[in-house]
Amino acid sequence: MELGIRTEQDGGVCTVTLEGEVDVYTAPRLKEQLVALLEGDCVSVIVDLEKVAFIDSSGLGVLVSALRRAREKDGVVRIVCTRDSILKIFRITGLDKVFPIFSDASEAREF
């Protein structure tokens, strides 16, 4: 399956909306996009996973790498997700303690 990536910027906050699957085949495109945003004007990134059907360890690795880059700029990566299957992966890996997870993008922006 393909991965759709849409980005929006509002000041120093960028929202990346994903649709499809984040796996070993699509993770490099996501990494490229996140690196470009964080090397540009984005200090903080909101990653919307609401339309993501699947994420594997390579996708999680890209998110952790983006968080590291954001923290170097005193920024943060926030996750938007209410899908149980995706949230379960964050809980199992302990990443629910690493990333702030929100139920919608507007809530993540206000944090």
C-alpha positions in Angstrom: 0.0 0.0 0.0 1.1 3.6 -0.6 1.6 6.3 1.9 0.0 9.7 1.4 1.8 12.6 3.1 0.3 16.0 3.4 2.0 18.9 5.3 0.7 22.2 6.6 2.7 24.9 8.3 1.5 27.4 10.8 4.4 29.4 12.1 6.9 27.1 13.7 4.4 24.2 13.9 4.0 21.8 11.0 1.3 19.2 10.8 2.1 16.1 8.8 -1.0 14.1 7.9 -0.4 10.5 6.9 -2.7 8.1 5.1 -1.9 4.4 4.3 0.9 2.3 5.7 4.2 3.3 7.3 6.5 0.4 6.7 10.0 -0.4 5.6 9.1 0.7 2.0 7.4 4.0 2.8 9.3 5.0 5.9 12.2 6.6 3.9 9.8 9.0 2.2 8.4 10.0 5.6 11.9 10.5 7.0 12.9 12.7 4.1 9.8 14.8 4.7 10.3 15.2 8.4 14.0 16.0 8.1 13.2 18.7 5.5 10.6 20.2 7.8 12.8 20.1 10.9 15.8 21.5 9.0 13.6 24.3 7.8 11.3 26.6 9.8 9.5 23.9 11.8 10.4 23.6 15.5 7.5 21.4 16.4 5.8 18.7 14.4 2.3 17.2 14.7 2.1 13.8 13.1 -1.5 12.8 12.4 -1.9 9.0 12.2 -5.7 8.9 12.1 -5.7 7.5 8.6 -2.7 5.1 9.1 -3.7 1.5 8.8 -0.3 0.0 9.8 3.0 1.1 11.2 6.1 -1.1 11.7 9.4 -0.6 13.6 10.9 1.3 10.7 8.1 3.8 10.9 8.5 4.1 14.6 12.2 4.6 14.2 11.5 7.5 11.8 9.3 9.1 14.4 11.9 8.7 17.2 14.6 10.2 14.9 12.3 13.1 14.2 11.8 13.6 17.9 15.5 13.7 18.5 16.0 16.3 15.8 13.1 18.4 17.1 14.5 18.3 20.7 17.8 19.6 19.3 15.9 22.8 18.4 13.9 22.8 21.7 10.9 21.4 19.8 8.7 18.4 20.1 6.9 15.8 18.0 3.3 15.3 18.9 1.2 12.3 17.7 -2.5 12.5 16.8 -4.1 9.0 17.0 -7.3 7.4 18.3 -6.9 4.1 16.3 -6.6 1.2 18.8 -4.4 -0.9 16.6 -1.8 1.9 16.3 -2.1 3.0 19.9 -1.4 -0.6 21.0 1.9 -0.5 19.1 2.8 2.7 21.0 1.9 1.1 24.3 3.7 -2.2 23.6 6.9 -0.3 22.7 6.7 2.2 25.5 6.6 5.1 23.0 3.3 6.3 24.5 5.5 7.5 27.4 7.9 9.2 24.9 5.5 11.0 22.6 2.6 13.2 23.7 -0.5 11.6 22.0 -3.7 13.5 21.3 -7.1 12.7 20.0 -7.2 15.5 17.4 -4.8 18.0 15.7 -6.4 21.1 17.3 -5.8 19.6 20.8 -2.2 18.9 19.8 -1.7 22.5 18.6 -3.0 23.9 21.9 -0.7 21.8 24.0 
